[in-house]
Amino acid sequence: MCGRYHVDEETAKEIEKIIHLTDENVRKRASINFQMQVSESVLERKSFREGMVLIISVA
């Protein structure tokens, strides 16, 4: 839909509020995804190190 729209002060504040809440939600999700990736990476390294210890102790 194309055209010009009049937005009063109250509507502009509501739009800004929705944008702010959406931005917060996106940032939280990105942060959670990043933390999960870091946790998985740490677990993979720990598992690898434990496997190395097991190989060394068997040999």
N, C-alpha and C positions, 0 to 999 in steps of 0.2 A: 504494500500500500504506500503510495507516494503522496506527499502533500506536506503542508505546514500545520503544525499543531500548537495551540496555545497551552502552556503548562504554567499553572499558578505556583506560588511558593510552596504550598502544602504538598502538591503533587511532586514537585521537584525534590522535596525532602524525603518523601516516601520512596522515590526512585533511587536516591542516593543511599538510603537505608538498605534497600534490597540489594543494590550493587555491593555495598560494604559487607553484608551478611554472606553473599555469594562468594566474594573474594576471600573472606575468612574460611569458609567451608573448603574452597579449593586449596588454600594454603595448608589447612589441617590435613586434608587428604594427601597432599604431596609430601608433607612431613612424615605422616604415618607410613606411606609407601617407601620413603627413603630409609626410615628407621627399620622397616621390615627387611629391606635389601641388605642393610648393614648387619643386622642380626643373622640373616642367613649366611652372609659371607663369613662372619665370625664363627658360626657353627661349622661351616665347611672347613675352615682352617683348623679349628680345634679337632674335628674328626680326622683330618689329614694328619695332624701331629700325633694324635693317639694311635693312628695306624702305623706311623713311623716308629713310635716307641715300641709297639707290639712287634714289628718286624725286627727292630734292633735287638729286643730282648730275646726273641726266638733264635736269632742267628748267633 
